[in-house]
Amino acid sequence: MAEVLIAVKIEPLDEGGYLATSNKLQGLVAQGRTLAETMEIAQDVARKLIESCIEHGDPLPPTVTAALRKRQRATRVRIPVGLEAETPVPCTRAIIRATGLTPGEFLTGPRPGKGPRQTK
């Protein structure tokens, strides 16, 4: 999902509540009782306006067009992945050789009553 920041102007109303409008996205008008409610309604209205423009082939503001283009490009990210490995990672191989433990013993501990195996 692409995200774009759209500037809105929020004004207090004389009768109470707030009104949000935007010069960047034509047709965006939202009214709410609180600032938070007004912003939430403005987000929904903006999303519906943009979806309608896309559906009907109407022009979009440049910031929205740029966000949509950016979304369509391939992105490379690195994600953390937790592992409970049964095979030790390369940096632990030297420790295994030095201690004389098998890889399984290294991960789970030596079997009771048995020490590390003897290396030549």
KOLVEX-14706 format. One record per atom (N, C-alpha, C, O): chain; atom name; x, y negated, z negated. Coordinates in Angstrom, 1 decimal, m for minus. Layout:
KOLVEX-14706
   chain   atom     east    north       up
       A     CA        X        Y        Z
...
end
This chain:
KOLVEX-14706
   chain   atom     east    north       up
       A      N      0.8      1.2      0.0
       A     CA      0.0      0.0      0.0
       A      C      0.9     m1.2      0.0
       A      O      1.8     m1.3     m0.8
       A      N      0.6     m2.1      0.9
       A     CA      1.4     m3.4      1.0
       A      C      0.8     m4.4      0.0
       A      O     m0.4     m4.3     m0.4
       A      N      1.7     m5.2     m0.6
       A     CA      1.2     m6.3     m1.5
       A      C      1.7     m7.6     m0.9
       A      O      2.8     m7.7     m0.3
       A      N      0.9     m8.6     m1.1
       A     CA      1.2    m10.0     m0.7
       A      C      0.7    m10.9     m1.7
       A      O     m0.3    m10.7     m2.4
       A      N      1.5    m12.0     m2.0
       A     CA      1.1    m13.0     m2.9
       A      C      0.4    m14.1     m2.1
       A      O      0.9    m14.7     m1.2
       A      N     m0.8    m14.5     m2.6
       A     CA     m1.6    m15.5     m1.9
       A      C     m1.8    m16.6     m2.9
       A      O     m2.3    m16.4     m4.0
       A      N     m1.5    m17.8     m2.5
       A     CA     m1.7    m19.0     m3.4
       A      C     m3.2    m19.3     m3.5
       A      O     m3.9    m19.4     m2.5
       A      N     m3.6    m19.4     m4.8
       A     CA     m5.0    m19.9     m5.0
       A      C     m5.0    m21.0     m6.0
       A      O     m4.1    m21.2     m6.8
       A      N     m6.0    m21.8     m5.9
       A     CA     m6.2    m23.0     m6.8
       A      C     m7.4    m22.7     m7.7
       A      O     m8.5    m22.3     m7.2
       A      N     m7.2    m22.7     m9.0
       A     CA     m8.3    m22.4     m9.9
       A      C     m8.6    m23.7    m10.7
       A      O     m7.7    m24.3    m11.3
       A      N     m9.9    m24.0    m10.6
       A     CA    m10.3    m25.3    m11.3
       A      C    m11.4    m24.9    m12.3
       A      O    m12.2    m24.1    m12.1
       A      N    m11.4    m25.7    m13.4
       A     CA    m12.5    m25.5    m14.4
       A      C    m13.8    m26.2    m13.8
       A      O    m13.7    m27.2    m13.2
       A      N    m14.9    m25.6    m14.1
       A     CA    m16.2    m26.1    m13.6
       A      C    m16.8    m26.9    m14.7
       A      O    m16.7    m26.5    m15.9
       A      N    m17.5    m28.0    m14.4
       A     CA    m18.2    m28.8    m15.4
       A      C    m19.2    m28.0    m16.2
       A      O    m19.3    m28.2    m17.4
       A      N    m19.9    m27.1    m15.6
       A     CA    m20.9    m26.3    m16.2
       A      C    m20.3    m25.0    m17.0
       A      O    m21.1    m24.2    m17.5
       A      N    m19.0    m24.9    m17.0
       A     CA    m18.3    m23.8    m17.6
       A      C    m17.9    m22.8    m16.6
       A      O    m18.4    m22.7    m15.5
       A      N    m16.9    m22.1    m16.9
       A     CA    m16.3    m21.1    m15.9
       A      C    m15.2    m21.7    m15.1
       A      O    m14.8    m22.9    m15.3
       A      N    m14.8    m21.0    m14.1
       A     CA    m13.7    m21.4    m13.2
       A      C    m14.1    m21.1    m11.7
       A      O    m14.8    m20.2    m11.4
       A      N    m13.4    m21.8    m10.8
       A     CA    m13.6    m21.6     m9.4
       A      C    m12.2    m21.5     m8.7
       A      O    m11.4    m22.3     m8.9
       A      N    m12.0    m20.4     m8.0
       A     CA    m10.8    m20.2     m7.3
       A      C    m11.0    m20.3     m5.8
       A      O    m12.0    m19.8     m5.2
       A      N    m10.1    m21.0     m5.1
       A     CA    m10.1    m21.2     m3.7
       A      C     m8.7    m21.1     m3.1
       A      O     m7.8    m21.1     m3.9
       A      N     m8.6    m20.9     m1.8
       A     CA     m7.2    m20.8     m1.2
       A      C     m7.2    m21.5      0.1
       A      O     m8.1    m21.3      0.9
       A      N     m6.1    m22.2      0.3
       A     CA     m5.9    m22.8      1.6
       A      C     m5.2    m21.8      2.5
       A      O     m5.2    m22.0      3.8
       A      N     m4.6    m20.8      2.0
       A     CA     m3.9    m19.8      2.7
       A      C     m4.7    m18.7      3.3
       A      O     m4.3    m18.1      4.3
       A      N     m5.9    m18.4      2.7
       A     CA     m6.8    m17.4      3.2
       A      C     m8.2    m18.0      3.3
       A      O     m8.9    m18.1      2.3
       A      N     m8.5    m18.3      4.5
       A     CA     m9.8    m19.0      4.8
       A      C    m11.0    m18.1      4.3
       A      O    m11.0    m16.9      4.6
       A      N    m11.9    m18.7      3.5
       A     CA    m13.1    m18.0      3.0
       A      C    m12.9    m17.5      1.6
       A      O    m13.9    m16.9      1.1
       A      N    m11.7    m17.6      1.0
       A     CA    m11.6    m17.1     m0.3
       A      C    m12.2    m18.1     m1.3
       A      O    m11.7    m19.2     m1.5
       A      N    m13.3    m17.7     m1.9
       A     CA    m14.0    m18.5     m2.9
       A      C    m14.4    m17.5     m4.0
       A      O    m15.1    m16.5     m3.7
       A      N    m14.0    m17.7     m5.3
       A     CA    m14.4    m16.8     m6.3
       A      C    m14.7    m17.6     m7.6
       A      O    m14.0    m18.6     m7.9
       A      N    m15.7    m17.2     m8.3
       A     CA    m16.2    m17.9     m9.5
       A      C    m16.3    m16.9    m10.6
       A      O    m16.8    m15.8    m10.4
       A      N    m15.8    m17.2    m11.8
       A     CA    m15.9    m16.3    m13.0
       A      C    m16.0    m17.1    m14.3
       A      O    m15.8    m18.3    m14.3
       A      N    m16.3    m16.4    m15.3
       A     CA    m16.5    m17.0    m16.6
       A      C    m15.2    m17.4    m17.3
       A      O    m15.1    m18.4    m18.0
       A      N    m14.2    m16.5    m17.1
       A     CA    m12.8    m16.8    m17.7
       A      C    m11.8    m16.8    m16.5
       A      O    m12.1    m16.5    m15.4
       A      N    m10.6    m17.3    m16.9
       A     CA     m9.5    m17.3    m15.9
       A      C     m9.2    m15.9    m15.4
       A      O     m9.1    m15.7    m14.2
       A      N     m9.1    m14.9    m16.3
       A     CA     m8.8    m13.6    m15.9
       A      C     m9.9    m13.0    m15.0
       A      O     m9.6    m12.4    m14.0
       A      N    m11.1    m13.2    m15.3
       A     CA    m12.2    m12.7    m14.5
       A      C    m12.2    m13.4    m13.1
       A      O    m12.4    m12.7    m12.1
       A      N    m11.9    m14.7    m13.1
       A     CA    m11.9    m15.4    m11.8
       A      C    m10.7    m14.9    m11.0
       A      O    m10.9    m14.7     m9.8
       A      N     m9.6    m14.6    m11.6
       A     CA     m8.4    m14.1    m10.8
       A      C     m8.7    m12.7    m10.3
       A      O     m8.4    m12.3     m9.2
       A      N     m9.4    m11.9    m11.1
       A     CA     m9.8    m10.5    m10.7
       A      C    m10.7    m10.5     m9.5
       A      O    m10.6     m9.8     m8.5
       A      N    m11.7    m11.4     m9.6
       A     CA    m12.7    m11.5     m8.5
       A      C    m12.0    m12.1     m7.2
       A      O    m12.3    m11.6     m6.1
       A      N    m11.1    m13.0     m7.4
       A     CA    m10.3    m13.6     m6.3
       A      C     m9.5    m12.5     m5.6
       A      O     m9.4    m12.5     m4.3
       A      N     m8.9    m11.6     m6.3
       A     CA     m8.2    m10.5     m5.7
       A      C     m9.1     m9.6     m4.9
       A      O     m8.7     m9.2     m3.8
       A      N    m10.2     m9.3     m5.4
       A     CA    m11.2     m8.4     m4.7
       A      C    m11.6     m9.1     m3.4
       A      O    m11.7     m8.5     m2.4
       A      N    m12.0    m10.4     m3.5
       A     CA    m12.4    m11.1     m2.3
       A      C    m11.3    m11.2     m1.3
       A      O    m11.6    m11.0     m0.1
       A      N    m10.1    m11.5     m1.7
       A     CA     m9.0    m11.5     m0.8
       A      C     m8.8    m10.2     m0.1
       A      O     m8.6    m10.2      1.1
       A      N     m8.8     m9.1     m0.8
       A     CA     m8.6     m7.8     m0.2
       A      C     m9.7     m7.5      0.8
       A      O     m9.4     m7.0      1.9
       A      N    m11.0     m7.9      0.5
       A     CA    m12.1     m7.6      1.4
       A      C    m12.0     m8.5      2.6
       A      O    m12.3     m8.1      3.7
       A      N    m11.5     m9.8      2.5
       A     CA    m11.3    m10.7      3.6
       A      C    m10.3    m10.1      4.6
       A      O    m10.4    m10.1      5.8
       A      N     m9.2     m9.7      4.0
       A     CA     m8.1     m9.1      4.8
       A      C     m8.5     m7.9      5.5
       A      O     m8.2     m7.7      6.7
       A      N     m9.2     m7.0      4.8
       A     CA     m9.7     m5.7      5.4
       A      C    m10.6     m6.0      6.6
       A      O    m10.6     m5.4      7.6
       A      N    m11.5     m7.1      6.4
       A     CA    m12.5     m7.4      7.4
       A      C    m11.7     m8.0      8.6
       A      O    m12.1     m7.7      9.8
       A      N    m10.7     m8.8      8.4
       A     CA     m9.9     m9.4      9.5
       A      C     m9.3     m8.3     10.3
       A      O     m9.3     m8.3     11.6
       A      N     m8.7     m7.3      9.6
       A     CA     m8.0     m6.2     10.3
       A      C     m9.1     m5.4     11.1
       A      O     m8.8     m5.0     12.3
       A      N    m10.2     m5.1     10.5
       A     CA    m11.3     m4.3     11.1
       A      C    m11.8     m5.0     12.4
       A      O    m12.1     m4.3     13.4
       A      N    m12.0     m6.3     12.4
       A     CA    m12.5     m7.0     13.5
       A      C    m11.5     m7.6     14.4
       A      O    m11.9     m8.3     15.4
       A      N    m10.2     m7.4     14.1
       A     CA     m9.2     m8.0     15.0
       A      C     m9.0     m9.5     14.9
       A      O     m8.5    m10.1     15.8
       A      N     m9.4    m10.1     13.8
       A     CA     m9.3    m11.5     13.6
       A      C     m7.8    m11.8     13.1
       A      O     m7.2    m10.9     12.5
       A      N     m7.3    m13.0     13.4
       A     CA     m6.0    m13.3     13.0
       A      C     m5.8    m13.4     11.5
       A      O     m6.7    m13.8     10.8
       A      N     m4.7    m13.0     11.0
       A     CA     m4.3    m13.0      9.6
       A      C     m3.3    m14.1      9.3
       A      O     m2.6    m14.5     10.2
       A      N     m3.3    m14.6      8.1
       A     CA     m2.2    m15.5      7.7
       A      C     m0.8    m14.9      7.9
       A      O     m0.7    m13.7      7.7
       A      N      0.2    m15.7      8.2
       A     CA      1.5    m15.1      8.4
       A      C      2.1    m14.3      7.3
       A      O      2.7    m13.3      7.5
       A      N      1.8    m14.7      6.0
       A     CA      2.3    m13.9      4.9
       A      C      1.7    m12.5      4.8
       A      O      2.4    m11.6      4.5
       A      N      0.4    m12.4      5.2
       A     CA     m0.2    m11.1      5.2
       A      C      0.3    m10.3      6.3
       A      O      0.6     m9.1      6.2
       A      N      0.5    m10.9      7.5
       A     CA      1.0    m10.1      8.7
       A      C      2.4     m9.6      8.3
       A      O      2.8     m8.5      8.7
       A      N      3.3    m10.4      7.7
       A     CA      4.6    m10.0      7.4
       A      C      4.6     m8.9      6.4
       A      O      5.4     m7.9      6.5
       A      N      3.7     m8.9      5.4
       A     CA      3.6     m7.8      4.4
       A      C      3.2     m6.5      5.1
       A      O      3.7     m5.5      4.7
       A      N      2.3     m6.6      6.0
       A     CA      1.8     m5.4      6.7
       A      C      2.9     m4.8      7.6
       A      O      3.1     m3.6      7.7
       A      N      3.7     m5.7      8.2
       A     CA      4.8     m5.2      9.0
       A      C      5.9     m4.5      8.2
       A      O      6.4     m3.5      8.5
       A      N      6.2     m5.1      7.0
       A     CA      7.1     m4.6      6.1
       A      C      6.7     m3.2      5.6
       A      O      7.5     m2.3      5.5
       A      N      5.4     m3.0      5.4
       A     CA      4.9     m1.7      4.9
       A      C      5.1     m0.6      5.9
       A      O      5.3      0.5      5.6
       A      N      5.1     m1.0      7.2
       A     CA      5.1      0.0      8.3
       A      C      6.5      0.5      8.5
       A      O      6.7      1.5      9.2
       A      N      7.5     m0.2      8.0
       A     CA      8.9      0.3      8.2
       A      C      9.3      1.4      7.2
       A      O      8.7      1.5      6.1
       A      N     10.2      2.2      7.6
       A     CA     10.7      3.3      6.7
       A      C     11.4      2.6      5.6
       A      O     12.2      1.7      5.8
       A      N     11.2      3.2      4.4
       A     CA     11.9      2.7      3.2
       A      C     12.7      3.8      2.5
       A      O     12.1      4.9      2.4
       A      N     13.9      3.5      2.1
       A     CA     14.6      4.5      1.4
       A      C     14.7      4.1     m0.1
       A      O     15.0      3.0     m0.4
       A      N     14.3      5.0     m0.9
       A     CA     14.4      4.8     m2.4
       A      C     15.1      6.0     m3.0
       A      O     15.1      7.1     m2.5
       A      N     15.6      5.8     m4.2
       A     CA     16.1      6.9     m5.0
       A      C     15.2      7.1     m6.2
       A      O     14.7      6.2     m6.9
       A      N     14.8      8.4     m6.4
       A     CA     13.9      8.7     m7.5
       A      C     14.6      9.6     m8.5
       A      O     15.4     10.5     m8.1
       A      N     14.3      9.4     m9.8
       A     CA     14.9     10.3    m10.8
       A      C     14.2     11.7    m10.8
       A      O     12.9     11.7    m10.7
       A      N     14.9     12.7    m10.9
       A     CA     14.3     14.1    m10.9
       A      C     14.9     14.8    m12.1
       A      O     16.1     15.1    m12.1
       A      N     14.1     15.2    m13.1
       A     CA     14.6     15.9    m14.2
       A      C     14.7     17.4    m13.9
       A      O     13.8     18.0    m13.2
       A      N     15.8     18.0    m14.3
       A     CA     16.1     19.4    m13.9
       A      C     16.4     20.2    m15.2
       A      O     17.1     19.7    m16.1
       A      N     15.9     21.4    m15.3
       A     CA     16.3     22.4    m16.3
       A      C     17.0     23.4    m15.5
       A      O     16.5     24.5    m15.2
       A      N     18.3     23.1    m15.1
       A     CA     19.1     24.0    m14.2
       A      C     19.5     25.3    m14.9
       A      O     19.9     25.3    m16.1
       A      N     19.5     26.4    m14.2
       A     CA     20.0     27.6    m14.7
       A      C     21.5     27.7    m14.2
       A      O     22.2     28.6    m14.7
       A      N     21.8     26.9    m13.2
       A     CA     23.2     26.9    m12.7
       A      C     23.8     25.6    m13.1
       A      O     23.2     24.5    m12.9
       A      N     24.9     25.6    m13.7
       A     CA     25.5     24.4    m14.2
       A      C     25.9     23.4    m13.1
       A      O     26.3     23.9    m12.0
       A      N     25.9     22.2    m13.3
       A     CA     26.3     21.2    m12.3
       A      C     27.9     21.2    m12.2
       A      O     28.5     21.7    m13.1
       A      N     28.4     20.8    m11.1
       A     CA     29.9     20.9    m10.9
       A      C     30.8     20.4    m12.0
       A      O     31.8     21.0    m12.3
       A      N     30.4     19.3    m12.6
       A     CA     31.2     18.7    m13.7
       A      C     31.3     19.6    m14.9
       A      O     32.3     19.5    m15.7
       A      N     30.4     20.6    m15.1
       A     CA     30.5     21.5    m16.2
       A      C     31.3     22.7    m15.9
       A      O     31.5     23.5    m16.8
       A      N     31.6     23.0    m14.7
       A     CA     32.3     24.2    m14.3
       A      C     33.7     24.3    m15.1
       A      O     34.1     25.4    m15.5
       A      N     34.3     23.2    m15.1
       A     CA     35.6     23.2    m15.8
       A      C     35.5     23.5    m17.3
       A      O     36.3     24.2    m17.9
       A      N     34.4     23.0    m17.9
       A     CA     34.1     23.3    m19.3
       A      C     33.8     24.8    m19.5
       A      O     34.3     25.4    m20.5
       A      N     33.1     25.4    m18.6
       A     CA     32.8     26.8    m18.6
       A      C     34.1     27.6    m18.5
       A      O     34.3     28.6    m19.3
       A      N     34.9     27.3    m17.6
       A     CA     36.2     28.0    m17.5
       A      C     37.0     27.8    m18.7
       A      O     37.7     28.8    m19.2
       A      N     37.1     26.6    m19.3
       A     CA     37.9     26.4    m20.5
       A      C     37.4     27.1    m21.7
       A      O     38.2     27.6    m22.5
       A      N     36.1     27.3    m21.9
       A     CA     35.5     27.9    m23.0
       A      C     35.4     29.4    m22.9
       A      O     35.3     30.2    m23.9
       A      N     35.4     29.9    m21.6
       A     CA     35.3     31.3    m21.4
       A      C     33.8     31.8    m21.5
       A      O     33.6     33.0    m21.5
       A      N     32.9     30.9    m21.5
       A     CA     31.5     31.3    m21.5
       A      C     31.0     31.6    m20.1
       A      O     31.6     31.1    m19.1
       A      N     30.0     32.4    m20.0
       A     CA     29.3     32.6    m18.7
       A      C     28.4     31.4    m18.5
       A      O     28.1     30.7    m19.4
       A      N     28.0     31.1    m17.2
       A     CA     27.0     30.0    m17.0
       A      C     25.8     30.1    m17.9
       A      O     25.3     29.1    m18.4
       A      N     25.2     31.3    m18.0
       A     CA     24.1     31.5    m18.8
       A      C     24.3     31.2    m20.3
       A      O     23.5     30.6    m21.0
       A      N     25.5     31.7    m20.8
       A     CA     25.8     31.4    m22.2
       A      C     26.1     29.9    m22.4
       A      O     25.7     29.4    m23.5
       A      N     26.6     29.3    m21.4
       A     CA     26.8     27.8    m21.5
       A      C     25.5     27.1    m21.7
       A      O     25.4     26.1    m22.5
       A      N     24.5     27.5    m21.0
       A     CA     23.2     26.8    m21.1
       A      C     22.4     27.2    m22.3
       A      O     21.7     26.4    m22.9
       A      N     22.5     28.5    m22.7
       A     CA     21.6     29.0    m23.8
       A      C     22.4     29.2    m25.1
       A      O     21.8     29.4    m26.1
       A      N     23.7     29.2    m25.0
       A     CA     24.6     29.5    m26.2
       A      C     25.0     31.0    m26.1
       A      O     24.3     31.8    m25.5
       A      N     26.1     31.3    m26.8
       A     CA     26.6     32.7    m26.7
       A      C     25.6     33.6    m27.4
       A      O     24.9     33.2    m28.4
       A      N     25.5     34.9    m27.0
       A     CA     24.7     35.9    m27.7
       A      C     25.1     36.1    m29.1
       A      O     26.3     36.1    m29.4
       A      N     24.2     36.3    m30.0
       A     CA     24.6     36.6    m31.4
       A      C     25.6     37.7    m31.5
       A      O     25.4     38.8    m30.9
       A      N     26.6     37.5    m32.3
       A     CA     27.6     38.6    m32.5
       A      C     28.6     38.7    m31.5
       A      O     29.5     39.5    m31.6
       A      N     28.5     37.8    m30.4
       A     CA     29.5     37.9    m29.4
       A      C     30.1     36.5    m29.2
       A      O     29.4     35.5    m29.2
       A      N     31.4     36.4    m29.1
       A     CA     32.1     35.2    m28.9
       A      C     32.2     35.0    m27.4
       A      O     31.7     35.7    m26.6
       A      N     33.0     34.0    m27.0
       A     CA     33.2     33.8    m25.6
       A      C     34.0     35.0    m25.0
       A      O     34.8     35.6    m25.7
       A      N     33.8     35.3    m23.8
       A     CA     34.6     36.4    m23.2
       A      C     36.0     35.9    m23.0
       A      O     36.3     34.7    m22.9
       A      N     36.9     36.9    m23.0
       A     CA     38.3     36.6    m22.9
       A      C     38.7     36.3    m21.4
       A      O     38.3     37.1    m20.5
       A      N     39.5     35.3    m21.2
       A     CA     39.9     35.0    m19.8
       A      C     41.4     35.5    m19.7
       A      O     42.1     35.5    m20.7
       A      N     41.8     35.8    m18.5
       A     CA     43.2     36.2    m18.3
       A      C     44.1     35.1    m18.1
       A      O     45.3     35.2    m17.9
end
